Amino acid sequence: VQELAEAAIRTKATFAAIADEAKLPELKDRLAGTGISCGGGRNAIIEAAEMDADWVMAAIVGATGLEPVLKAAERGADIALANKECLVSGGCLLPRVLAKSGGQMLPVDSEHNAIFQVYNFDDPAKISRIILTASGGPFREWSTAEMANVTPAQACAHPNWEMGAKISVDSATMMNKGLELIEAARIFPTPVDQIDVLVHPESVIHSMVEYVDGSTLAQLGSPDMRTPIASALAWPKRIASPSAPLDWAATSKLTFEMPDEARFPALRLAREALVAGGHATCALNAANEVANAAFLKGHLKFLDIAGVADQVLEQTDKNHTAGAETSYSLEDVLAIDGEARHKARECIEKL
């Protein structure tokens, strides 16, 4: 509450919303006399999204961010998308709404923003491959046996990026990269089998686009989210940001390796879900969110996070063909999400 109030005052906001309605009285107290109105609960978050802003940063973690983002998209706002779950769970729902309203989607995930900066949307057929880079997370060199007793504190200690607990754990399992693979397939008109993942521990090259003439265009920068945020905020122009430029003399080497899907099966699960289409990507995300939260609370082993997601995918209705999500409504997505969460909790209870 304190940080939200301070941010609202510092940026001269007109409205501040907090999802936990029980915290609203404290927020009101901290904003008293400032002229900033406020609200609490899910409806307040949606109300904020519906307000008249030209540019909206979608940064609520998880599938819970989908409904507010859709509300902003419906009125034609440009959506700076830092919430990959909107595309993983919602499939074509957000792009469909933006196409109707005239809004634009600007990717903010560092990998997708990197691709966006060097991708030729006018002639995508000349692109032979998209390469998403991955740091490999804190356990890149750990064996499966060594990862068996990983603690939440260890999983949250990312070597390059400062992130929240949920995304840090996703990075440690490499589920985050799997979700980004799905997101990339839904942003860029490149076939799924032409989107690859490459482990790059230094996190200097944020992603690459390979063209048919043999050229590979890459976006490089310090591992600082202020760079892609500045890119999305000013697009198609540029603005200054406080991100430190790369120190090329100190950047002594750039290394690359193929991801190990035996030790990190989340990548394989994400690709399988993407190819399956229908309910699969939504179910994968929901199961992962439940398993991730259970691990952070100490109720689940680290290696079982991907195991729970795998079990839920096995139970997901396979009768829905690839591309079926193109006609989904928000209600359809929420129903699939809820069912998968229920299945994930059942799986965890049995472990």
Steps between C-alpha positions, in 0.01 A plus 500: 500500500777741592686447171180537298412826677852636458499413128159664452616819670835507320338459155208734575252221426127567496397153617663212690349153534600210722376146437469409868189688606592458868796733440284780359453690832878523545542618141235768554682620813832527319344690210284731713535862394684419175200519270570146379191278501535128569318168496542145618415155369489349155241745372731788590780347296263468204381858557862619476547308175188662353620854571601725214872429461661472157767254614454222756772290660359151558720367780267309734660158551308194382167428335328738742629784281299392196165664574637850582723491192204407278304794643782736409530342156126533432525879508791502254789567737851401400594206724860472617489130581716379787246232592573199279213303655251720311611329179583160651159463665292724276638380168379730224252682727713811565622537138141458381376777731784733398434437131139607551575807716805624310739471792856375467689237698857593595694213661693589815648162597867559421512210251189597308589866503840406357336304219247778442782749443664294222204308351388590147121491527470616138663184366495223767555232234862615480552399864634149538516478878430678828745422781385569855796525736485371857735554792450140611406615849682426827512122445634495145794280600322296769417133457148372552612343829638835619172673416295250701526700823507854365349760735284799400783734604741324265249502214438874542871587482519575128857562380423793266152648554315637802148359473207410721479157664258344250698595190830412669375147568370476142845599380661235721277225355529661153121507485536875450683434174234248402228760555708750301520248216119489491483879524743541209292269282195720566672834438714428195374343174774235494416126505542323834769267367711806412511632856793369706643552847871546565661526844718811528618536863630857469154642406659758268328389179130511581383314188578467131327486163665298223425590138507284189812673365702380798484828693414484869375819667522520878411753768764532772498685830554480873256271687280794603126506437505878469639457148203307350260719700654812345482338157129423539422838656650698210439263208564562211729774633769480769531664840783508750485247782710461816623156388878468500651446153696182443865513605652321201846479654352323803288272280783256445295215355156398377418132536216285369371148554194297416239464777485164675134394486574185700598706805255779417189330355290817525634609161382178339159528666455855371581404143268200519219718635558759227482237227190341657318835517146508630491481878861394542692826541240644736503180708881495507518854631233443766663180624838669515363795698349265759813282521730802516301648789499164683879478467547853636285406802708187560221260400666360189847390390676704232513216247129431550402840355546376144365160604168651609476697175570181305225311684245775440587510129447124484149552642417791270234444237682407180188524285557870445701545183784746452365846428176446692600781737449754221130509587536490880323754717631621836249270667640201308854584609400547864316166498800313355730678745280412799471134405876467455566663838264251663682210336837641605391523865379140486837391362686684775284345771594153375876565511 
